[in-house]
Amino acid sequence: MQVDPSVFKAYDIRGIVGRTIDEAFAEHLGRAFGSEAVAAGERAVAVGRDGRLSGPALAAALIRGLVSTGLDVVDLGAVTTPMLYYVAATRAEHGCRSGIQVTGSHNPKDYNGFKMVLAGRAIYGADIQGLRRRIEAEAYTVGAGRSATMDIAAEYQARIVGDIRQKRRLKIVVDCGNGIPGATAPALLRALGNDVTELYSEVDGNFPNHHPDPSKPENLDDLICTVQATGAEMGLAFDGDGDRLGVVTRDGKIIYPDRQLMLFATDVLRRHKGAQILFDVKCSMHMGPTIRRAGGEPLMWMTGHSLMKAKLKETGAPLAGEMSGHIFFSERWYGFDDATYTAARLLEILSRSKDPSAVLNALPTSHSTPELNVPCAEGEHHRVVQQLREQARFEGATELITIDGLRAEFADGFGLVRASNTTPVLVLRFEGDSPSALDRIQSQFMTALRAVKPDAQIAAAAH
């Protein structure tokens, strides 16, 4: 089987339907993943798909491949990625700790892909390359499995509603961007007792209103307008497959995920004094001090939702989060990233206040850039980061952190450059207590970067 190696990413498999991914590819992936699952002693695997137009055909082909290895398949139909994770996390006694979600997440509509859990852990890196090699060799286990459908929505909703304790009803607006969360999230948030105004809940893989990516401010414009027009207390936005959350206040401010994480950490640490809280290298300089003030131990870690989940399991921490919007609760939940559950936990906290927006706006903040990208040749970005680690000197830096790229801490801000795990770009981010601090730090980094890559040019971050 000939495959395009570029579709095998660091954390998932992803490509353009009809060009690099098709039904034949999906069936071979099913045979490869199924072979790995059988070798790991698994008996069953769950399959879900998001709302993309190519989803039904790709999922059907994937299931054909899986059952051909002797695995039984639990076909969940159209669900969020976290609902697929939920099944893999709660069906161990039935021999189903594995799952594949057919999803293009927040990529353009002609993309699709596969997020995978094998025997209870998200697979990434070398494991994904192992699947590629197995497909190329067509080294498959052969058996005769069966497939049966399951509707998990009612159980999933009951599990979350049973966990959350809201103090009062909140008036909120929810924008699902025509992604798969529209099928379940608004109803679940209503079941918690909230007054919910819906935007774009109809699942439509053409994404006719805006792209389902709440990390892009322009995708929150309609949400902000509707919050202000309806007098709602806040707005929530979901990404295309339901694992990332956007939050806006009644005055139109965007509360980025690292600030959301500060609020969650402060709440969790009331019950878990001294616990570790994990966050990635892109998060605000205020994260560590906020966690310490709340009685916790901050632990900075590498960017990447699969890497963060693995570290969460290793440390036993109750909470982790990333600047990209993936938030992971182990306390009261299962340690996977779930925007619907994150939204419910947010509402639980904010329902204790008469003015939720004031609580959100009071979270520590500073002057910062969005994620910035510097395009590179294939493989060049890793070499550049290594050279920076060896050569760069940053005047006034109090600490250099090299767990993922190079992050220089200053008394009044930080700078970061790291190699993306998914595309050949350098990822940069800068933060400062003042505009002048931000400019100084960014200028230092760009000078250091151009010393090893003279043609470095910043482009807007592409998701």
C-alpha positions as CSV (number, residue, x, y, z in Angstrom):
1,M,0.0,0.0,0.0
2,Q,1.5,3.3,-1.1
3,V,0.8,6.2,1.3
4,D,1.7,9.9,1.5
5,P,4.0,10.1,4.6
6,S,3.0,13.7,5.2
7,V,-0.4,12.6,6.6
8,F,1.2,10.9,9.5
9,K,1.4,13.8,11.9
10,A,2.9,14.0,15.5
11,Y,-0.5,13.5,17.3
12,D,-2.9,12.2,14.6
13,I,-3.3,11.3,10.9
14,R,-4.6,14.2,8.8
15,G,-4.9,15.1,5.1
16,I,-7.0,16.3,2.2
17,V,-9.8,13.9,1.3
18,G,-9.5,12.5,-2.2
19,R,-5.8,13.6,-2.5
20,T,-3.9,12.1,0.5
21,I,-6.7,10.3,2.4
22,D,-9.5,8.3,0.9
23,E,-11.7,5.2,1.7
24,A,-8.9,2.8,0.7
25,F,-6.5,4.5,3.1
26,A,-9.1,4.4,5.9
27,E,-9.7,0.7,5.4
28,H,-5.9,0.0,5.5
29,L,-5.6,2.2,8.6
30,G,-8.3,0.1,10.2
31,R,-6.4,-3.1,9.4
32,A,-3.2,-1.7,10.8
33,F,-4.7,-0.2,14.0
34,G,-6.8,-3.3,14.5
35,S,-3.6,-5.5,14.2
36,E,-1.9,-3.3,16.9
37,A,-5.0,-3.5,19.1
38,V,-5.2,-7.3,18.9
39,A,-1.5,-7.5,19.7
40,A,-2.1,-5.4,22.8
41,G,-4.8,-7.8,23.9
42,E,-7.8,-5.6,23.0
43,R,-11.1,-7.2,22.0
44,A,-13.1,-4.2,20.9
45,V,-12.6,-0.7,19.5
46,A,-15.0,2.3,19.4
47,V,-15.3,4.5,16.3
48,G,-16.8,8.0,16.0
49,R,-16.9,10.7,13.5
50,D,-17.4,14.5,13.4
51,G,-19.8,16.4,11.1
52,R,-17.6,16.5,8.0
53,L,-19.2,15.5,4.7
54,S,-16.5,12.8,4.1
55,G,-17.0,11.3,7.6
56,P,-19.6,8.6,6.9
57,A,-17.7,7.0,4.0
58,L,-14.3,7.2,5.8
59,A,-15.8,5.8,9.0
60,A,-17.5,2.9,7.1
61,A,-14.2,2.0,5.4
62,L,-12.3,2.2,8.7
63,I,-14.8,-0.1,10.4
64,R,-14.4,-2.6,7.5
65,G,-10.7,-2.7,8.2
66,L,-11.0,-3.0,11.9
67,V,-13.5,-6.0,11.8
68,S,-11.2,-7.8,9.3
69,T,-8.7,-8.1,12.1
70,G,-11.1,-9.9,14.4
71,L,-11.9,-6.9,16.6
72,D,-15.5,-6.0,17.5
73,V,-16.4,-2.4,16.7
74,V,-18.7,-0.1,18.7
75,D,-20.0,2.3,16.1
76,L,-20.9,5.6,17.9
77,G,-21.9,7.5,14.7
78,A,-21.6,11.3,14.8
79,V,-20.1,12.4,18.1
80,T,-17.6,14.8,19.5
81,T,-14.0,13.5,19.9
82,P,-14.4,13.7,23.7
83,M,-17.4,11.4,23.5
84,L,-15.2,8.9,21.7
85,Y,-12.6,9.3,24.5
86,Y,-15.3,8.9,27.1
87,V,-16.3,5.5,25.7
88,A,-12.6,4.4,25.6
89,A,-12.2,5.6,29.3
90,T,-15.4,3.9,30.7
91,R,-15.7,0.6,28.8
92,A,-12.5,-1.2,30.1
93,E,-14.6,-4.0,31.6
94,H,-16.0,-4.7,28.2
95,G,-12.6,-4.9,26.6
96,C,-13.0,-1.6,24.8
97,R,-10.2,0.8,25.9
98,S,-9.4,1.8,22.3
99,G,-11.0,4.2,19.9
100,I,-10.6,6.1,16.6
101,Q,-12.3,9.4,15.9
102,V,-12.7,10.4,12.2
103,T,-12.2,14.1,12.4
104,G,-10.6,17.0,10.7
105,S,-10.8,19.1,13.9
106,H,-10.5,22.8,12.9
107,N,-8.9,22.2,9.5
108,P,-10.6,23.4,6.3
109,K,-13.6,21.5,5.2
110,D,-11.8,19.4,2.5
111,Y,-9.6,17.9,5.3
112,N,-10.3,14.9,7.4
113,G,-8.2,12.6,9.7
114,F,-8.0,10.2,12.6
115,K,-7.4,10.7,16.3
116,M,-6.6,7.4,18.1
117,V,-6.5,5.9,21.5
118,L,-4.9,2.5,21.9
119,A,-5.4,0.4,25.1
120,G,-6.3,3.6,27.1
121,R,-3.6,6.0,25.9
122,A,-3.5,8.5,23.1
123,I,-0.9,7.4,20.6
124,Y,1.5,9.8,19.0
125,G,5.0,10.1,17.5
126,A,6.7,6.7,17.0
127,D,3.4,4.8,17.4
128,I,1.9,6.7,14.5
129,Q,4.9,6.0,12.3
130,G,4.6,2.4,13.3
131,L,1.1,2.3,11.8
132,R,2.5,3.9,8.6
133,R,5.2,1.1,8.3
134,R,2.5,-1.6,9.0
135,I,0.3,-0.2,6.2
136,E,3.2,0.0,3.7
137,A,4.1,-3.7,4.5
138,E,0.4,-4.7,4.7
139,A,1.4,-6.7,7.8
140,Y,-2.2,-7.3,9.1
141,T,-3.8,-9.7,11.5
142,V,-6.8,-11.5,10.0
143,G,-10.0,-12.4,11.9
144,A,-13.8,-12.0,11.8
145,G,-15.1,-9.2,14.0
146,R,-18.5,-7.7,14.3
147,S,-19.9,-4.2,14.3
148,A,-22.8,-2.8,16.4
149,T,-24.0,0.8,16.9
150,M,-24.3,2.6,20.3
151,D,-25.9,5.9,21.2
152,I,-23.8,7.3,24.0
153,A,-25.3,10.8,24.1
154,A,-27.8,10.3,27.0
155,E,-25.2,8.5,29.2
156,Y,-22.6,11.1,28.5
157,Q,-24.9,14.0,29.3
158,A,-26.1,12.3,32.5
159,R,-22.5,11.8,33.7
160,I,-21.6,15.5,33.3
161,V,-24.9,16.8,34.6
162,G,-24.5,14.6,37.7
163,D,-21.1,16.0,38.4
164,I,-21.7,19.7,38.1
165,R,-23.1,21.8,40.9
166,Q,-24.2,25.2,39.6
167,K,-25.3,27.8,42.2
168,R,-27.6,29.6,39.9
169,R,-28.9,29.8,36.3
170,L,-26.6,31.6,33.9
171,K,-27.7,33.4,30.7
172,I,-25.2,32.4,28.0
173,V,-24.7,32.3,24.2
174,V,-23.2,29.1,22.7
175,D,-21.6,29.2,19.2
176,C,-20.9,25.7,17.8
177,G,-19.7,26.9,14.4
178,N,-21.8,24.2,12.6
179,G,-19.4,21.6,14.1
180,I,-20.4,18.3,15.8
181,P,-20.7,19.9,19.3
182,G,-24.0,21.5,18.0
183,A,-25.7,18.1,18.3
184,T,-25.1,17.8,22.1
185,A,-23.5,20.8,23.8
186,P,-26.4,23.3,23.9
187,A,-28.8,20.7,25.2
188,L,-26.3,19.6,27.9
189,L,-25.7,23.1,29.0
190,R,-29.5,23.6,29.2
191,A,-29.8,20.4,31.3
192,L,-27.5,22.1,33.8
193,G,-30.3,24.8,34.2
194,N,-28.9,27.5,32.0
195,D,-30.6,30.0,29.7
196,V,-28.9,29.2,26.4
197,T,-29.0,31.2,23.1
198,E,-27.7,29.1,20.3
199,L,-25.6,30.1,17.3
200,Y,-24.9,27.8,14.4
201,S,-25.8,24.5,16.1
202,E,-26.9,22.8,12.9
203,V,-24.1,20.3,12.0
204,D,-23.0,21.2,8.5
205,G,-19.6,20.1,7.1
206,N,-19.6,23.1,4.7
207,F,-19.2,25.4,7.8
208,P,-21.3,28.1,6.1
209,N,-21.1,30.8,8.8
210,H,-17.5,30.8,10.0
211,H,-14.7,28.3,10.6
212,P,-15.1,26.3,13.8
213,D,-11.8,27.4,15.4
214,P,-12.3,29.6,18.5
215,S,-8.6,30.3,18.8
216,K,-9.0,32.8,15.9
217,P,-10.6,36.1,17.2
218,E,-12.5,36.7,13.9
219,N,-14.4,33.5,14.5
220,L,-15.8,34.9,17.8
221,D,-17.2,38.1,16.2
222,D,-20.8,36.8,15.9
223,L,-20.6,35.4,19.4
224,I,-19.5,38.7,20.9
225,C,-22.2,40.6,19.0
226,T,-24.9,38.2,20.2
227,V,-23.8,38.2,23.8
228,Q,-24.1,42.0,23.8
229,A,-27.4,42.0,21.9
230,T,-29.1,39.5,24.2
231,G,-27.7,40.8,27.5
232,A,-26.1,37.4,28.2
233,E,-23.5,37.1,31.0
234,M,-20.9,35.4,28.7
235,G,-20.4,33.4,25.5
236,L,-18.9,30.0,24.8
237,A,-17.5,28.7,21.4
238,F,-16.6,25.2,20.5
239,D,-14.1,24.0,17.8
240,G,-15.1,21.5,15.1
241,D,-14.7,18.3,17.0
242,G,-15.4,19.6,20.5
243,D,-12.1,19.4,22.4
244,R,-11.3,23.1,22.6
245,L,-13.3,26.0,24.1
246,G,-13.5,29.7,23.4
247,V,-14.8,32.1,26.1
248,V,-15.9,35.7,25.8
249,T,-17.2,38.2,28.4
250,R,-20.2,40.4,28.3
251,D,-18.0,43.3,27.3
252,G,-16.5,41.5,24.4
253,K,-13.2,40.4,25.9
254,I,-11.7,37.1,24.8
255,I,-10.5,35.0,27.7
256,Y,-7.7,32.9,26.2
257,P,-7.1,29.3,27.4
258,D,-4.1,30.1,29.6
259,R,-6.3,32.5,31.6
260,Q,-9.1,29.9,31.7
261,L,-6.6,27.5,33.2
262,M,-5.6,30.0,35.9
263,L,-9.3,30.0,37.1
264,F,-9.6,26.2,37.0
265,A,-6.3,25.8,38.8
266,T,-7.3,28.2,41.6
267,D,-10.6,26.2,42.0
268,V,-9.0,22.7,41.9
269,L,-6.3,23.7,44.4
270,R,-8.9,24.6,47.0
271,R,-9.5,20.9,47.2
272,H,-6.0,19.6,46.4
273,K,-3.5,21.7,48.2
274,G,0.0,21.2,47.1
275,A,-1.0,19.4,43.8
276,Q,0.9,19.8,40.6
277,I,-0.8,21.7,37.8
278,L,0.6,21.2,34.3
279,F,0.7,23.8,31.5
280,D,2.6,24.1,28.2
281,V,5.5,26.3,27.3
282,K,3.3,28.7,25.4
283,C,1.3,29.8,28.5
284,S,1.5,33.1,30.2
285,M,4.2,34.1,32.6
286,H,1.4,34.6,35.2
287,M,0.6,30.9,35.2
288,G,3.3,29.8,37.6
289,P,2.8,32.6,40.2
290,T,-1.0,32.1,40.0
291,I,-0.6,28.4,40.8
292,R,1.8,29.0,43.6
293,R,-0.5,31.6,45.2
294,A,-3.3,29.1,45.1
295,G,-1.1,26.6,47.0
296,G,-0.1,24.4,44.0
297,E,3.1,23.3,42.3
298,P,3.4,24.6,38.7
299,L,4.9,22.2,36.1
300,M,5.7,23.5,32.6
301,W,5.7,20.9,29.9
302,M,5.9,20.3,26.2
303,T,3.2,21.5,23.8
304,G,0.9,18.8,22.3
305,H,-2.3,17.3,23.6
306,S,-1.0,13.7,23.5
307,L,2.2,14.7,25.3
308,M,0.2,16.5,28.0
309,K,-2.2,13.6,28.5
310,A,0.8,11.2,28.9
311,K,2.4,13.6,31.5
312,L,-0.9,14.0,33.3
313,K,-1.2,10.2,33.7
314,E,2.5,10.0,34.8
315,T,2.3,12.7,37.5
316,G,-1.3,12.0,38.7
317,A,-1.9,15.8,38.6
318,P,-5.6,16.8,38.9
319,L,-5.4,19.4,36.0
320,A,-3.5,20.3,32.9
321,G,-3.9,22.7,30.0
322,E,-2.5,24.2,26.9
323,M,-2.5,27.7,25.3
324,S,-4.1,26.0,22.2
325,G,-7.3,25.4,24.3
326,H,-7.0,21.7,25.3
327,I,-7.9,21.5,29.0
328,F,-7.5,18.2,30.9
329,F,-9.3,17.5,34.2
330,S,-8.3,14.4,36.1
331,E,-10.2,15.6,39.2
332,R,-13.8,14.3,38.8
333,W,-13.1,13.4,35.1
334,Y,-10.9,11.1,33.0
335,G,-7.9,13.2,32.1
336,F,-8.9,13.8,28.4
337,D,-9.6,17.2,26.7
338,D,-13.3,17.9,26.5
339,A,-14.7,21.3,25.7
340,T,-18.2,20.5,26.9
341,Y,-17.0,19.3,30.3
342,T,-14.6,22.3,30.5
343,A,-17.6,24.6,29.8
344,A,-19.6,22.9,32.5
345,R,-16.8,23.3,35.0
346,L,-16.5,26.9,34.0
347,L,-20.2,27.6,34.6
348,E,-20.0,25.8,38.0
349,I,-17.3,28.2,39.1
350,L,-18.8,31.4,37.6
351,S,-22.3,30.6,38.9
352,R,-21.0,31.4,42.4
353,S,-20.6,35.1,41.3
354,K,-23.1,37.8,40.6
355,D,-20.9,39.0,37.7
356,P,-19.1,36.2,35.9
357,S,-17.5,38.7,33.4
358,A,-15.9,40.6,36.3
359,V,-14.4,37.3,37.6
360,L,-13.0,36.5,34.1
361,N,-11.7,40.0,33.5
362,A,-9.9,40.0,36.8
363,L,-7.7,37.1,35.9
364,P,-4.0,38.1,35.5
365,T,-3.1,39.4,32.1
366,S,-0.4,41.4,30.3
367,H,0.6,42.5,26.8
368,S,1.3,39.5,24.5
369,T,1.5,38.5,20.9
370,P,-0.7,35.8,19.4
371,E,1.1,32.7,18.2
372,L,3.5,33.8,15.4
373,N,4.9,31.5,12.8
374,V,8.2,31.6,10.8
375,P,8.0,29.3,7.8
376,C,11.0,26.9,7.3
377,A,12.1,24.3,4.8
378,E,11.2,20.7,5.8
379,G,13.4,19.8,8.8
380,E,15.0,23.2,9.0
381,H,12.9,24.3,12.0
382,H,14.4,21.6,14.3
383,R,18.0,22.6,13.3
384,V,17.3,26.3,13.9
385,V,16.0,25.6,17.4
386,Q,19.1,23.5,18.2
387,Q,21.4,26.3,17.0
388,L,19.6,28.9,19.1
389,R,19.9,26.7,22.2
390,E,23.7,26.5,21.6
391,Q,24.4,30.1,20.5
392,A,21.7,32.6,21.6
393,R,22.3,34.9,24.5
394,F,19.5,37.0,26.0
395,E,20.5,40.1,28.0
396,G,18.6,40.3,31.2
397,A,17.1,36.8,31.0
398,T,16.6,35.2,34.5
399,E,16.1,31.6,33.2
400,L,16.4,29.6,29.9
401,I,13.9,26.7,29.6
402,T,14.7,24.1,26.9
403,I,12.0,21.3,27.5
404,D,10.4,22.3,24.2
405,G,12.3,24.8,22.1
406,L,13.8,27.7,23.9
407,R,11.9,29.9,26.4
408,A,13.7,32.8,28.0
409,E,12.2,34.2,31.2
410,F,12.7,37.9,32.1
411,A,11.6,39.8,35.2
412,D,9.0,41.6,33.0
413,G,8.1,38.9,30.4
414,F,9.1,35.9,28.3
415,G,10.0,34.9,24.8
416,L,9.6,31.5,23.2
417,V,10.7,29.8,20.0
418,R,9.9,26.2,19.3
419,A,9.7,23.8,16.4
420,S,6.1,22.9,15.5
421,N,5.4,19.2,15.7
422,T,2.9,19.3,12.8
423,T,4.2,21.6,10.1
424,P,7.7,23.0,9.1
425,V,7.4,26.3,11.0
426,L,9.0,27.9,14.0
427,V,6.3,28.9,16.6
428,L,7.1,32.1,18.5
429,R,5.2,33.8,21.3
430,F,6.1,36.9,23.4
431,E,4.7,38.5,26.5
432,G,5.6,41.6,28.6
433,D,4.3,43.6,31.5
434,S,4.3,46.7,29.2
435,P,4.3,47.3,25.5
436,S,8.0,48.4,25.7
437,A,8.9,45.2,27.5
438,L,7.1,43.1,24.9
439,D,8.9,45.0,22.1
440,R,12.3,44.6,23.7
441,I,11.9,40.8,24.2
442,Q,10.5,40.3,20.7
443,S,13.4,42.3,19.2
444,Q,16.0,40.3,21.2
445,F,14.5,37.0,19.9
446,M,14.3,38.1,16.3
447,T,17.9,39.3,16.4
448,A,19.0,36.0,17.8
449,L,16.8,34.1,15.3
450,R,18.2,36.0,12.3
451,A,21.7,35.3,13.4
452,V,21.1,31.6,12.6
453,K,18.3,32.1,10.0
454,P,18.9,35.4,8.1
455,D,15.8,35.0,6.0
456,A,13.4,34.6,9.0
457,Q,10.1,36.3,8.4
458,I,7.0,36.2,10.7
459,A,3.8,35.1,9.1
460,A,0.4,35.0,10.8
461,A,-0.1,31.7,12.6
462,A,-2.0,29.2,10.5
463,H,-4.2,26.6,12.4
